[in-house]
């Protein structure tokens, strides 16, 4: 079981590394305001998320209802412990990058909303013309 768990955790770690790389690339597209690049990134991120979820499910099947900390104490394998600690650090990096990307997206939306409000201050009503050429 120990070797199988190492393999599953290594696969999950590799998938998480790819996810972090994709999030960094997404950040570059957000900065450049490359909409088509962002659209491609969504598909790639979803694919890697499925890989991570699959690895996580495999790991949970092996571990059962035990926590990883308890399992690592029982097994007391240095390489497995190292993989676990590296994975935790990588997850923190991913969370930070995800939050950064969300902030960039929110800033872009606020800017777009302000520009739209400047163009059309009464954004609630659509401007139409009546038969006399007056706007409603």
C-alpha positions in Angstrom: 0.0 0.0 0.0 2.9 2.4 0.8 4.3 2.2 -2.7 0.9 2.6 -4.3 0.2 5.6 -2.1 3.6 7.1 -3.1 2.7 6.7 -6.8 -0.8 8.3 -6.4 0.6 11.2 -4.4 3.4 11.7 -6.9 0.9 11.8 -9.7 -1.3 14.3 -7.8 1.8 16.4 -7.1 2.6 16.5 -10.8 -0.9 17.5 -11.7 -0.8 20.2 -9.1 2.4 21.5 -10.6 0.8 21.7 -14.0 -2.2 23.5 -12.5 0.1 26.1 -11.0 1.9 26.6 -14.3 -1.5 27.1 -16.0 -2.6 29.6 -13.3 0.7 31.6 -13.9 0.0 31.5 -17.7 -3.6 32.7 -17.0 -2.2 35.6 -15.0 -0.1 36.6 -18.0 -3.2 36.5 -20.2 -5.1 38.6 -17.7 -2.4 41.2 -17.6 -2.2 41.3 -21.4 -6.0 41.3 -21.6 -5.8 38.4 -24.1 -9.4 37.1 -24.1 -8.8 34.3 -26.6 -5.9 33.0 -24.6 -8.0 33.1 -21.4 -10.7 31.1 -23.2 -8.1 28.4 -24.0 -6.8 28.4 -20.5 -10.3 27.6 -19.0 -10.4 24.3 -21.0 -6.8 23.4 -19.9 -7.4 24.3 -16.2 -10.6 22.2 -16.2 -8.7 19.2 -17.7 -6.0 19.4 -15.0 -8.6 19.9 -12.3 -10.2 16.6 -13.4 -6.7 14.9 -13.1 -6.2 16.3 -9.6 -9.7 15.2 -8.6 -9.1 11.7 -10.0 -5.8 11.4 -8.1 -7.4 12.7 -5.0 -10.2 10.1 -5.2 -7.5 7.4 -5.7 -5.7 8.6 -2.7 -8.9 8.7 -0.6 -9.7 5.1 -1.6 -6.2 4.0 -0.4 -6.3 6.0 2.8 -9.9 5.5 3.8 -11.2 7.7 6.6 -7.7 8.3 8.1 -6.2 11.8 7.9 -2.9 12.1 6.1 -1.1 13.2 9.2 -2.2 10.1 11.1 -1.3 7.9 8.2 2.1 9.4 7.9 2.7 8.8 11.6 1.8 5.2 11.2 3.8 4.5 8.1 6.8 6.7 9.1 8.2 6.8 5.6 10.6 9.8 4.9 9.9 10.0 1.2 6.1 9.9 1.6 6.4 12.6 4.3 8.5 14.7 1.9 5.9 14.4 -0.9 3.1 15.4 1.5 5.0 18.5 2.7 5.9 19.5 -0.8 2.2 19.0 -1.8 1.0 21.2 1.0 3.4 24.0 0.0 2.4 23.7 -3.6 -1.3 23.9 -2.6 -0.6 27.2 -0.7 1.1 28.6 -3.9 -1.9 27.5 -6.0 -4.3 29.2 -3.6 -2.3 32.4 -3.6 -2.1 32.4 -7.4 -5.8 31.7 -7.7 -6.6 34.6 -5.4 -4.3 36.9 -7.4 -6.0 35.9 -10.7 -9.5 36.4 -9.2 -8.4 39.9 -8.0 -7.2 40.8 -11.6 -10.5 39.6 -13.0 -12.5 41.6 -10.5 -10.4 44.7 -11.3 -11.0 44.2 -15.0 -14.8 43.9 -14.4 -14.9 47.1 -12.2 -13.0 49.0 -14.9 -15.4 47.7 -17.6 -18.4 48.6 -15.6 -17.1 52.1 -15.0 -16.4 52.6 -18.7 -19.9 51.3 -19.6 -21.5 53.7 -17.0 -19.5 56.6 -18.5 -20.8 55.7 -22.0 -24.4 55.1 -20.9 -25.0 56.8 -17.5 -28.6 55.5 -17.4 -27.6 51.9 -18.0 -31.0 50.6 -16.8 -32.9 51.9 -19.8 -32.1 51.3 -23.4 -32.1 54.3 -25.6 -34.7 54.1 -28.4 -36.1 56.7 -30.8 -39.7 57.5 -31.3 -41.3 58.6 -34.6 -40.3 62.3 -33.9 -36.6 61.4 -33.5 -36.6 61.9 -29.7 -35.0 59.4 -27.4 -37.0 57.6 -24.7 
